[in-house]
Amino acid sequence: MSKLHAFFTASMTTRYTIDLPGEKSITLSIGVPSLEADRLLTSRQARHYAYLTAFNPQSTTLSAEENLQRHQELCREIEALGFRFLTGRAIPDAGEWEPETCVFAFDMPRAVVLELCQMYAQDGAMVGELGSAPKLMFTHPKLREDFKHLLQSCVLE
């Protein structure tokens, strides 16, 4: 299985949680609209979001300590950039890897998402906006190119 196929399949079958105050959480899936996410955005006066991680760069498994350090660095970077965020976990349905701690950032432009994902060697992120289903954003340059070539070989009629 190619890296593109493995990444795409894993991303599409992962549950993305957002931890809310009071031990509640929201679960998102790529391509599935969420009224709960819309309510969260509205309550925070936001229109867009990004869901990203610093764990396990380019699918390289790191120790729990290394991943925690990378997550804390990502949180500090997002705070320094002035974005509000909540934390959550990306939980694979098929158990290909351990759940990864993630960040749900409000109103983060896609250019910043791309920059942070490339800084932390991430293959992708989830992005979304009020009233729309979450989308998978390819952030690794090679995977972006591979996906473009794959789409060019398809007929969508």
C-alpha positions in Angstrom: 0.0 0.0 0.0 1.4 3.4 -0.9 2.0 6.1 1.7 -0.7 8.2 0.1 -3.3 5.4 0.3 -2.3 4.5 3.9 -2.5 8.1 5.0 -5.8 8.8 3.2 -7.5 5.6 4.5 -6.3 6.2 8.1 -7.4 9.8 8.0 -10.9 9.0 6.7 -11.5 6.3 9.3 -10.3 8.3 12.3 -12.5 9.9 14.9 -11.4 13.4 15.8 -12.5 14.5 19.3 -12.6 18.0 20.8 -12.5 18.2 24.6 -15.0 20.7 26.0 -15.2 22.1 29.5 -17.2 19.8 31.9 -15.9 16.5 30.6 -17.9 16.7 27.4 -16.5 16.2 24.0 -17.5 16.5 20.3 -16.5 13.9 17.8 -15.8 14.8 14.1 -15.2 12.7 11.0 -13.9 14.0 7.7 -16.8 14.6 5.3 -19.5 14.4 7.9 -21.2 17.7 8.9 -21.5 18.4 12.6 -24.1 20.6 14.2 -22.1 20.4 17.4 -19.0 21.8 15.7 -21.2 24.6 14.3 -22.6 25.4 17.7 -19.0 25.4 19.1 -17.8 27.8 16.4 -20.8 30.1 16.9 -20.3 30.1 20.7 -16.7 31.2 20.1 -17.6 33.7 17.4 -15.5 31.8 14.9 -16.1 30.8 11.3 -13.2 28.4 10.6 -11.2 25.8 12.4 -8.1 23.6 12.0 -7.4 20.3 13.7 -3.8 19.4 13.9 -1.2 17.5 15.8 2.6 17.5 16.4 2.6 13.7 17.3 4.5 11.1 15.4 6.0 13.2 12.5 5.3 11.6 9.1 4.1 8.4 10.7 7.3 7.9 12.7 6.3 6.6 16.1 7.9 8.6 18.9 7.9 8.0 22.6 5.1 9.3 24.8 7.5 11.9 26.3 8.7 13.1 22.8 5.1 13.4 21.6 4.1 15.3 24.7 7.0 17.7 24.3 6.1 18.3 20.7 2.4 18.9 21.6 3.4 21.4 24.2 5.6 23.2 21.7 2.8 23.3 19.2 0.4 24.8 21.8 2.9 27.5 22.7 3.4 28.3 19.0 -0.4 28.6 18.5 -0.7 30.8 21.6 2.2 33.0 20.4 0.4 33.4 17.0 -2.7 34.5 18.9 -5.1 31.7 18.1 -7.6 30.3 20.6 -7.8 26.5 20.8 -9.1 23.4 22.5 -7.4 20.0 22.7 -8.7 16.6 21.7 -7.5 13.3 20.3 -7.4 11.6 16.9 -8.6 8.1 17.5 -8.1 5.6 14.7 -11.0 3.2 14.1 -8.8 0.3 13.0 -6.2 0.7 15.7 -3.3 1.4 13.3 -1.7 3.6 15.9 -2.2 5.0 19.4 -4.6 8.0 19.8 -2.8 11.3 19.2 -3.3 14.4 21.2 -4.4 17.2 18.9 -5.4 20.9 18.8 -8.7 22.4 17.5 -7.7 26.0 16.6 -10.3 28.6 15.9 -10.1 30.9 12.8 -6.6 29.7 11.8 -6.0 30.5 8.1 -5.0 27.5 6.0 -1.7 29.1 5.2 -0.8 29.0 8.9 -2.1 25.4 9.2 0.2 24.4 6.3 3.1 26.2 7.9 2.6 24.6 11.3 2.1 21.1 9.8 5.3 21.5 7.7 7.1 22.8 10.8 6.0 19.7 12.8 6.5 17.3 9.8 2.8 16.4 9.6 1.3 14.8 6.4 -2.1 16.5 6.9 -4.7 18.3 9.1 -8.4 18.5 9.2 -10.0 21.9 8.4 -13.5 23.1 8.4 -15.9 26.0 8.5 -19.2 26.9 9.9 -22.0 25.0 8.0 -19.7 22.6 6.2 -18.3 19.2 6.7 -14.7 18.9 7.8 -12.1 18.3 5.1 -8.8 16.6 4.9 -5.9 19.0 4.1 -2.8 17.4 2.6 0.2 19.3 4.0 3.2 17.2 3.1 4.4 18.4 -0.4 5.0 14.9 -1.8 1.5 13.6 -0.7 0.0 16.8 -2.1 1.6 16.1 -5.5 0.8 12.4 -5.4 -2.9 13.2 -4.7 -3.0 15.7 -7.6 -1.6 13.1 -9.9 -4.1 10.5 -8.7 -7.0 12.9 -9.3 -5.7 13.6 -12.8 -6.0 9.9 -13.6 -9.7 9.9 -12.6 -12.8 10.7 -14.6 -15.4 12.4 -12.6 -18.5 12.5 -14.8 
